[in-house]
Amino acid sequence: MNLSELKPPAGQKHTKRRIGRGMGSGRSKTAGRGQKGQRSISGFSLMRGFEGGQMPLHRRLPKRGFTNIFRKQLAVVNVGRLDQLEGDSFDPANLVQLGVVSKLGDGLKVLGAGELKRAIKVKAHVFSQSARQKIEAAGGSVEVIEPGSKAPASGN
């Protein structure tokens, strides 16, 4: 067997039909568009979802659910993750710099999953009740940042 002898299976390759090339092309005059109507005219483009005047599918189907336009998109970090990090003071800018949080969005929320074995200082926009209890029980402190303000980068 030789690479130069390789050919596709019979019937796989088709020559492209050249449309709109005159009377001798086999698709004469109207080029497969028919005689009259909106679709036969040059420059015609069908609007997406248009069904010839019939009520379109996206309008026939029931609309369900609710989208809250006032939703806050918070970055989340757990207490157990903070315990693994070096240092004893954490704020949103510091956590972005360390790569724990990729995008802050509307603020930082600290959740209480995991264990905390040392005293740390945490600045965040929102704290869960369990996170607050764990941080304070370990001897650390919690500081709530005003919404909309980003904390300055800490010194460590």
C-alpha positions in Angstrom: 0.0 0.0 0.0 1.2 3.4 -0.9 0.1 6.9 0.3 -0.3 8.0 -3.3 -2.8 5.2 -3.9 -5.2 6.3 -1.1 -8.6 7.5 -2.4 -11.8 8.4 -0.5 -14.6 5.8 -0.7 -16.9 5.9 -3.7 -19.7 8.4 -3.3 -18.0 10.4 -0.5 -16.8 13.3 -2.7 -19.3 15.4 -4.7 -18.6 18.3 -7.0 -20.2 21.5 -5.7 -23.3 22.7 -7.6 -22.6 26.0 -9.2 -25.9 27.9 -8.8 -26.8 31.1 -10.7 -24.5 30.5 -13.7 -26.9 30.7 -16.6 -29.1 28.5 -18.7 -26.5 25.8 -19.5 -25.7 25.1 -15.8 -28.6 22.7 -15.3 -30.2 25.1 -12.8 -31.4 27.5 -15.4 -32.8 31.0 -15.0 -34.2 31.1 -11.5 -31.3 29.0 -10.0 -33.5 26.8 -7.9 -35.3 29.7 -6.2 -38.7 29.2 -7.9 -40.6 31.9 -9.8 -42.0 34.5 -7.4 -42.1 35.3 -3.7 -40.0 36.8 -1.0 -37.3 34.1 -1.1 -36.7 34.4 -4.8 -35.5 38.0 -4.6 -31.8 38.9 -4.2 -30.8 40.3 -0.9 -33.4 38.2 1.0 -32.5 37.2 4.5 -34.8 35.3 6.8 -35.2 36.7 10.3 -34.0 34.2 12.9 -37.0 32.4 14.4 -39.4 33.6 11.7 -42.1 31.0 10.8 -43.9 32.7 7.9 -46.3 34.7 10.1 -47.1 31.8 12.4 -46.5 32.6 16.1 -42.8 31.7 16.6 -41.8 28.9 18.9 -40.1 31.1 21.4 -43.3 33.1 21.8 -45.6 30.0 22.0 -43.6 28.3 24.8 -44.5 29.3 28.4 -42.0 31.5 30.2 -41.0 30.3 33.7 -38.8 31.4 36.5 -37.5 34.7 37.7 -34.3 36.7 37.2 -33.4 39.0 40.0 -31.9 42.2 38.5 -30.6 43.3 41.9 -28.6 40.1 42.5 -25.2 40.5 44.1 -22.4 38.4 42.6 -20.1 37.7 45.6 -16.7 36.0 45.6 -16.7 33.2 48.2 -13.9 31.8 50.3 -14.2 29.3 53.2 -12.6 29.6 56.6 -10.7 26.3 56.0 -9.0 27.8 52.9 -7.9 30.9 54.9 -6.4 28.5 57.5 -4.2 27.0 54.8 -2.8 30.3 53.6 0.3 32.0 55.1 -0.1 35.3 57.0 -2.6 36.4 59.7 -4.4 39.3 58.0 -6.7 38.9 54.9 -8.7 41.3 52.9 -10.3 41.1 49.4 -7.3 42.7 47.5 -4.9 40.4 49.4 -6.9 37.3 48.5 -7.0 38.3 44.8 -3.2 38.8 44.8 -2.7 35.3 46.4 -5.0 33.8 43.7 -7.6 32.4 46.2 -10.3 34.6 44.5 -10.2 35.2 40.8 -12.9 37.9 40.5 -14.4 39.9 43.3 -17.5 41.1 41.6 -19.7 42.8 44.2 -17.6 41.8 47.2 -16.2 39.0 49.2 -18.2 36.6 51.4 -16.5 34.4 54.0 -18.2 31.0 54.7 -17.7 28.7 57.6 -16.7 25.4 56.0 -13.5 23.8 57.3 -11.6 24.2 60.5 -9.6 27.2 61.8 -6.7 26.4 64.2 -5.1 29.9 64.5 -6.1 33.5 65.1 -6.5 35.6 61.9 -7.9 39.0 61.0 -10.3 39.0 58.1 -11.8 42.0 56.2 -14.8 41.1 54.0 -18.1 42.5 52.8 -20.2 39.7 54.2 -19.6 36.9 56.8 -21.8 33.9 57.4 -22.8 33.4 61.0 -20.7 30.2 61.4 -17.6 31.8 59.8 -17.8 34.7 62.3 -18.1 32.3 65.2 -15.2 30.2 64.1 -12.9 33.2 63.5 -13.7 34.8 66.9 -13.5 31.4 68.7 -10.0 31.0 67.4 -9.1 34.4 68.8 -9.2 36.3 65.5 -11.1 39.4 64.5 -13.8 40.1 61.9 -14.2 43.5 60.1 -17.1 44.2 57.7 -16.2 46.4 54.8 -18.9 48.8 53.4 -20.5 47.5 50.2 -19.0 49.1 47.1 -15.7 49.9 48.6 -12.6 47.7 48.0 -10.2 47.3 50.9 -6.7 48.6 50.5 -4.0 46.0 49.9 -2.5 44.8 53.2 1.2 45.0 54.0 2.0 41.2 54.1 
